[in-house]
Amino acid sequence: MKLKRLAPLQAGKMLAAFYGLLSLLFVPFVLLFMTLGGMAARSQGSMAPLPFMFGMGMGFLVFVPIFYAGLGFVFGVIGAFIYNLLAGWIGGFEMDFEQTTQPPPL
């Protein structure tokens, strides 16, 4: 079997959801390190107020998943379009499938 074509908008939606959810995995770690860095800077005499640093962290928490989802959509559409061009010129991915269970009788 050969994969001849990808639907660009569907690929964009799938990658938007994938990257948006994937970004939620690392956002808490980045927030933790931002907090630790802010506390370390304050201990060294920085004048940045803690509410400002907390606000930046919350903005990051909201912005990054939306940003990643948007980029996932855009590059998913572009990637599917490029794949479709290349598949038309040189052929698509060749895939071998194996049936592991018997399908139910009709």
C-alpha positions in Angstrom: 0.0 0.0 0.0 1.1 3.6 -0.6 0.1 6.7 1.2 -0.7 9.0 -1.8 -2.1 12.1 -0.2 -2.6 13.8 3.1 -5.5 16.2 3.7 -3.7 19.5 4.6 -6.3 21.0 6.9 -6.8 17.7 8.7 -3.0 17.3 9.1 -2.9 20.9 10.4 -5.7 20.2 13.0 -4.0 17.0 14.2 -0.7 18.7 14.6 -2.2 21.7 16.3 -3.9 19.4 18.9 -0.7 17.3 19.2 1.7 20.3 19.8 -0.8 22.2 22.0 -1.2 19.2 24.3 2.6 18.4 24.1 3.4 21.9 25.3 1.3 21.3 28.4 3.8 18.7 29.5 6.8 21.0 29.7 5.0 24.3 30.8 5.0 23.3 34.5 8.7 22.6 34.4 9.5 25.9 32.8 7.3 27.7 35.4 9.1 25.9 38.2 12.5 27.1 36.8 11.2 30.6 36.2 10.1 30.7 39.9 13.4 29.3 41.1 15.3 31.8 39.0 13.2 34.7 40.2 13.7 33.7 43.8 17.5 33.3 43.3 17.6 36.8 41.7 15.6 38.3 44.6 18.0 36.7 47.1 20.9 38.5 45.2 19.2 41.9 45.5 17.1 42.1 42.4 14.2 44.6 42.6 11.8 42.6 40.4 8.5 42.2 42.4 7.2 38.7 42.9 3.7 39.5 41.5 5.4 40.6 38.3 7.3 37.3 38.0 4.1 35.4 38.8 2.2 37.3 36.2 4.8 36.5 33.6 4.6 32.8 34.5 0.8 32.8 34.1 1.1 34.6 30.8 3.6 32.0 29.7 1.2 29.2 30.9 -1.6 30.6 28.7 0.5 31.8 25.7 2.7 28.8 25.0 0.0 26.1 24.3 -1.8 28.6 22.1 1.4 29.5 20.3 2.5 25.9 19.8 -1.0 24.9 18.6 -0.9 27.7 16.1 2.5 26.8 14.8 1.5 23.1 14.7 -1.5 24.0 12.5 0.5 26.2 10.1 3.4 23.8 9.7 1.0 20.8 9.5 -0.7 22.4 6.5 2.6 23.3 4.9 4.1 19.9 5.6 1.0 18.1 4.1 1.1 20.3 1.1 4.8 19.6 0.5 4.3 15.9 1.1 1.5 15.9 -1.5 3.8 17.6 -4.0 6.6 15.1 -3.4 4.3 12.1 -3.4 3.0 13.2 -6.8 6.5 13.4 -8.2 8.4 10.5 -6.6 5.6 8.4 -4.9 4.4 8.3 -1.4 5.4 6.3 1.7 5.2 2.6 1.1 3.6 0.8 3.9 3.1 -2.9 4.7 0.2 -4.0 6.9 -0.5 -7.3 8.5 -3.9 -8.4 9.7 -3.6 -9.8 13.2 -7.3 -10.8 13.9 -10.1 -12.0 11.7 -12.6 -9.3 10.8 -16.2 -10.0 12.0 -18.4 -11.7 9.4 -20.8 -9.4 7.5 
